[in-house]
Amino acid sequence: MQVHSSLATTEKYDKLLKSSSSRKLPIVEFNEESIQRYAKEDRDFSLIVLFTESPTYKCEACPVIGQEYKQFVKDYLDTLGDELHNSTKFTKQPIFFGRCEIAKCLEFYIKVNIKDFR
């Protein structure tokens, strides 16, 4: 089943699919370049990204939120069953999960006007 409307979207989708398939827990690590590329509006898949601080900033909430995010991803994956990327639910509305340390994608963080909760 083809869910893409353009070559650019297909390439983005295929790269995310490959990246997420290679992980036990398919959370893609983004940097400035990759978050800018994948978060653009021209895509036929959903992207849920956790923006977090690196451990050097000693964010007290980040490890807690990170664990909750991982559990959310695991729970979602459980609904898809063993055939993760081949499931009907996934092919109808693909969802990819990502994580991005703010220091690694600061321009994007500023561009989309994410507010600091500290």
trRosetta pair geometry for C-beta under 8 A, 3 or more apart (Angstrom, degrees):
i j d omega theta_ij theta_ji phi_ij phi_ji
1 91 4.8 88 70 163 129 134
1 92 7.9 -21 130 -71 153 54
3 13 7.6 169 77 -137 97 160
3 44 5.4 -173 140 128 85 129
3 45 7.4 87 114 -69 126 86
3 91 6.2 -178 -37 180 132 66
3 92 7.4 167 -103 -135 134 17
3 94 6.4 149 89 -11 154 111
4 9 4.7 172 -156 105 99 107
4 10 4.2 112 141 -77 166 78
4 13 5.7 -127 -83 7 122 151
4 44 5.3 -177 -113 39 47 136
5 9 5.8 40 50 40 70 153
5 44 5.6 132 -2 -52 93 132
6 9 4.6 94 57 10 83 103
6 10 6.8 -142 97 -7 43 88
6 42 6.7 -23 40 171 142 115
7 10 5.5 -54 -147 36 32 115
7 11 6.4 33 155 -20 66 103
8 11 5.9 -53 -150 34 30 110
8 12 6.5 30 152 -17 63 106
8 42 6.4 27 95 119 125 128
9 12 5.7 -54 -149 37 34 112
9 13 6.1 35 153 -21 67 108
9 42 6.0 -118 -70 143 101 83
9 43 5.3 159 -130 -121 97 49
9 44 5.4 66 173 5 140 93
9 45 8.0 152 -174 2 99 91
10 13 5.6 -55 -145 38 29 113
10 14 6.1 28 157 -19 65 108
11 14 5.8 -54 -143 37 29 110
11 15 6.3 27 158 -17 63 107
12 15 6.0 -61 -151 38 27 108
12 16 6.3 22 156 -13 65 109
12 37 6.8 -172 -113 147 107 95
12 38 5.8 149 -162 -113 115 72
12 43 5.9 -81 94 -112 148 110
12 45 7.9 -159 111 33 106 121
13 16 6.0 -61 -149 40 27 107
13 17 6.1 29 154 -22 65 110
13 43 7.4 152 -61 -156 87 94
13 44 7.1 -21 -69 61 133 88
13 45 5.7 134 -108 -18 97 138
13 94 6.8 81 -142 80 108 164
14 17 5.6 -53 -144 36 29 114
14 18 6.3 29 157 -18 64 105
15 18 5.8 -53 -147 37 30 110
15 19 6.2 27 155 -16 64 109
16 19 5.7 -57 -143 41 31 110
16 20 5.9 20 163 -11 68 111
16 28 6.3 -68 -142 -56 80 158
16 38 6.5 106 -71 -126 121 132
16 45 7.2 -169 71 92 152 157
16 47 8.0 -103 -128 -100 155 104
16 96 4.8 -43 170 -106 133 161
17 20 6.2 -60 -139 43 23 101
17 21 6.0 26 159 -24 62 114
17 85 5.9 100 -150 -144 101 147
17 94 7.9 -56 -80 -154 100 143
17 96 7.9 -104 -70 -90 51 121
18 21 5.8 -58 -142 35 24 112
18 22 6.7 23 159 -23 60 108
19 22 6.2 -63 -157 28 27 109
19 23 7.5 13 153 -13 59 110
19 28 5.0 57 123 -114 127 111
20 23 6.2 -65 -159 33 40 108
20 26 3.5 56 -174 -168 91 114
20 27 7.7 78 -124 -32 89 11
20 28 5.6 -64 -73 -54 84 99
20 85 7.7 135 93 -73 112 123
20 96 5.8 -137 -51 -138 150 97
20 97 7.4 110 -123 44 127 74
21 26 6.8 18 -63 -108 27 124
21 84 7.7 164 -110 89 77 132
21 85 6.2 -42 -86 -16 107 147
23 26 5.0 143 69 -98 108 48
23 27 6.8 -109 121 36 158 54
23 28 7.8 -163 -1 -78 146 52
25 70 6.4 6 180 -149 155 94
25 73 6.2 87 -174 110 101 133
25 74 6.8 -44 -125 -73 110 85
25 77 8.0 -130 -136 -17 67 157
26 73 7.4 -159 62 179 68 126
26 77 7.4 135 27 -90 105 131
26 84 7.3 131 -12 178 146 150
26 96 7.5 -94 139 -146 111 71
26 97 6.3 110 105 46 77 103
27 50 7.8 -12 -158 22 127 116
27 69 7.8 83 -114 134 143 110
27 70 7.2 -68 -37 -104 148 75
27 73 6.0 -57 -67 -107 104 171
27 97 4.8 -56 -109 112 70 107
27 98 6.3 136 -172 -119 68 21
27 99 5.2 41 160 -15 116 109
28 34 7.7 -132 149 150 118 140
28 96 6.4 6 2 167 127 113
28 97 7.0 150 14 90 78 52
28 98 4.4 -36 67 -106 89 86
28 99 7.3 174 81 22 43 69
29 98 7.3 157 -87 -160 12 80
29 99 5.7 -29 -106 69 59 93
29 100 7.4 131 -167 -88 52 52
30 34 4.7 -144 -143 91 76 111
30 35 4.2 85 165 -62 135 91
30 38 7.2 -114 -113 40 124 130
30 49 6.6 -17 9 -136 144 127
30 98 5.0 42 -26 177 114 129
30 99 6.9 177 17 78 84 39
30 100 4.1 -34 68 -86 107 105
30 104 7.4 151 107 109 63 120
30 105 6.2 12 121 -53 103 146
31 34 5.4 79 45 20 68 102
31 35 6.9 -146 84 -7 24 94
31 100 7.4 173 -81 -135 21 94
31 104 4.7 -88 -130 164 71 112
31 105 6.1 173 179 -65 33 92
32 35 6.4 -63 -142 38 20 103
32 36 6.3 19 161 -17 60 112
32 104 6.3 -140 -33 153 76 61
32 105 4.6 169 -86 -113 56 63
32 106 7.2 -29 -92 31 113 61
32 107 5.8 61 -144 34 116 108
32 108 6.3 180 -137 -12 65 107
33 36 6.0 -63 -153 36 26 110
33 37 6.3 20 155 -17 64 112
34 37 5.6 -56 -145 38 34 112
34 38 6.0 11 166 -3 70 113
35 38 6.4 -64 -134 48 27 96
35 39 5.5 12 174 -11 67 123
35 49 7.1 84 -127 -136 108 163
35 98 7.6 158 -100 140 87 151
35 100 5.5 41 -75 -104 137 153
35 105 4.7 35 27 -136 148 148
35 108 4.8 -63 108 -38 126 175
36 39 6.7 -60 -124 40 15 100
36 40 7.5 38 162 -48 51 93
36 105 7.8 -171 -35 -147 81 105
36 107 7.6 -3 -71 93 121 115
36 108 5.8 -139 -70 -80 76 115
37 40 6.9 -51 -178 -8 26 110
38 43 7.2 49 -169 -79 58 156
38 47 6.0 139 144 -107 107 157
38 96 7.9 -80 -179 82 136 143
38 98 7.6 132 96 -53 148 159
39 47 6.2 -128 -101 85 67 151
39 49 7.3 -44 -88 -12 118 147
39 108 7.0 99 42 -155 150 132
39 112 8.0 -64 146 -60 147 142
40 43 6.6 121 80 -25 73 105
43 47 7.3 26 101 -22 155 116
44 94 7.5 69 116 37 73 110
45 93 7.8 134 -132 179 56 49
45 94 3.9 -38 -125 85 108 107
45 95 6.9 -178 -180 -83 86 26
45 96 6.1 47 143 -6 127 102
46 93 6.7 25 -5 167 114 92
46 94 6.9 -180 27 98 70 55
46 95 4.4 -17 70 -110 108 76
46 96 7.2 175 89 25 56 63
47 95 7.7 178 -76 -157 25 58
47 96 5.3 -14 -110 67 70 95
47 97 8.0 158 -159 -93 53 20
47 98 6.3 2 -172 5 96 121
48 95 6.5 18 -4 -176 108 104
48 96 7.4 -179 27 89 69 46
48 97 5.3 -24 70 -112 96 68
48 98 7.1 163 85 27 46 72
49 97 7.6 152 -87 -168 42 47
49 98 4.2 -20 -108 75 85 103
49 99 6.9 173 -159 -82 70 20
49 100 5.7 10 180 3 119 111
50 65 7.1 164 -155 135 121 105
50 66 6.8 123 152 -107 153 63
50 69 4.7 8 -75 -130 147 163
50 97 7.9 20 -9 -177 96 90
50 98 7.2 -164 24 99 66 53
50 99 4.9 -13 61 -113 100 73
50 100 7.3 166 83 26 52 64
51 100 5.5 -25 -108 73 65 94
51 101 8.0 108 -162 -132 57 12
51 102 5.7 66 178 -73 99 86
51 105 7.8 -109 -124 70 99 119
51 109 6.6 129 -152 -107 141 101
51 114 6.1 -13 70 -167 169 166
52 59 7.1 -165 -172 67 78 153
52 62 4.8 109 -159 -148 102 110
52 65 7.0 -177 -101 86 109 117
52 66 6.1 44 -106 -75 157 104
52 99 6.5 -17 17 -166 118 94
52 100 7.3 145 27 77 71 43
52 101 5.9 -49 81 -104 76 57
52 102 7.0 -142 86 -20 24 86
53 57 4.1 -82 168 60 130 139
53 59 4.0 123 47 -20 132 136
53 62 5.2 -108 42 -71 87 154
53 101 6.6 56 -161 -152 19 83
53 102 5.8 -24 -92 22 59 113
53 103 7.4 68 -146 -17 62 98
54 57 5.9 102 62 0 67 97
54 101 4.8 42 -60 -153 82 139
54 103 5.7 -40 -9 23 117 131
54 104 8.0 103 -55 -23 113 98
55 58 7.3 43 176 -73 52 45
57 62 8.0 81 78 -9 107 153
57 103 7.8 178 -39 -38 127 123
59 62 3.7 68 96 -12 121 119
59 63 7.7 157 91 -12 83 71
59 118 7.8 -100 -122 -82 91 111
60 63 7.8 -63 -176 27 32 95
60 64 7.6 14 144 -1 62 115
61 64 5.6 -70 -160 46 48 111
61 65 5.5 40 151 -19 84 112
61 117 7.5 -41 50 89 159 125
62 65 5.8 -58 -137 42 28 107
62 66 5.9 35 159 -26 64 109
63 66 5.4 -52 -143 35 30 118
63 67 6.5 32 158 -19 63 102
64 67 6.0 -55 -154 33 29 108
64 68 6.6 27 149 -15 63 107
65 68 5.5 -55 -149 38 35 113
65 69 6.2 41 151 -24 67 105
66 69 5.6 -52 -147 33 30 114
66 70 6.5 31 154 -18 63 103
66 99 7.7 52 -130 -130 95 131
67 70 5.7 -51 -148 35 33 112
67 71 6.4 33 152 -18 64 105
68 71 5.7 -55 -150 37 32 112
68 72 6.4 38 149 -24 65 104
69 72 5.5 -51 -150 32 32 116
69 73 6.5 32 152 -18 64 103
69 97 7.9 151 169 -170 99 124
69 99 7.5 118 125 -92 149 103
70 73 5.7 -53 -150 35 32 111
70 74 6.4 33 152 -18 65 105
71 74 5.6 -51 -146 37 34 113
71 75 6.2 35 154 -20 66 105
72 75 5.8 -56 -148 36 28 111
72 76 6.4 28 154 -18 63 105
73 76 5.7 -54 -149 36 30 111
73 77 6.3 30 154 -19 65 107
73 97 5.0 30 -111 -99 120 177
74 77 5.7 -57 -148 37 30 111
74 78 6.5 38 152 -27 64 102
75 78 5.6 -48 -152 27 32 117
75 79 7.2 35 150 -21 60 98
76 79 5.9 -54 -164 26 38 111
76 80 7.2 30 145 -16 66 104
76 95 7.3 -83 169 91 145 139
76 97 7.9 146 60 -53 145 131
77 80 5.6 -57 -158 32 43 112
77 84 6.3 -16 -149 -114 95 106
78 81 7.8 47 -179 -68 35 34
79 89 7.1 -73 127 94 99 169
80 83 7.2 -122 152 75 90 59
80 84 5.3 67 118 -123 137 50
80 87 4.4 -158 -164 9 89 162
80 89 5.9 -134 -109 66 80 122
80 90 5.7 45 -131 -43 130 111
81 84 7.7 -153 80 -64 53 45
81 87 6.0 134 47 -94 98 129
83 86 4.2 -71 170 68 106 103
83 87 5.0 137 93 -61 93 75
84 87 6.5 -65 -173 -8 12 108
84 90 6.6 73 161 -51 51 161
85 90 5.6 -131 -136 131 35 154
85 91 7.9 87 170 -64 55 79
86 90 7.2 49 45 61 14 128
86 91 7.2 8 -160 -44 30 116
87 90 4.5 88 63 8 90 103
87 91 6.9 -170 87 -5 45 87
88 91 6.0 -60 -142 42 30 104
88 92 6.1 30 160 -21 66 109
89 92 6.1 -59 -148 34 25 109
89 93 7.2 -43 174 46 59 86
90 93 7.6 -101 -151 70 22 50
90 94 5.7 44 177 -106 71 64
90 95 7.3 -105 -129 26 73 74
91 94 6.9 15 -114 -63 24 88
100 104 6.3 -135 -171 76 77 107
100 105 4.8 -19 176 18 126 140
100 108 7.7 -39 154 76 156 137
101 104 4.5 74 70 9 92 109
101 105 7.3 132 76 13 50 87
102 105 6.7 -89 -145 59 30 75
102 106 6.3 66 161 -89 71 67
102 109 5.2 60 -147 -85 88 156
102 114 8.0 -136 -116 85 112 140
103 106 6.3 3 -140 -53 29 104
105 108 4.5 -25 165 37 102 119
105 109 5.9 121 108 -29 79 93
106 109 5.3 -54 -145 35 34 119
106 110 6.3 30 158 -15 68 104
107 110 5.9 -59 -151 39 29 107
107 111 6.0 34 151 -26 66 110
108 111 5.3 -52 -141 35 33 117
108 112 6.3 10 167 -1 67 107
109 112 6.9 -69 -148 45 18 92
109 114 5.1 -71 -161 38 71 121
110 113 7.3 24 180 -78 36 43
110 114 8.0 -72 -67 31 21 81
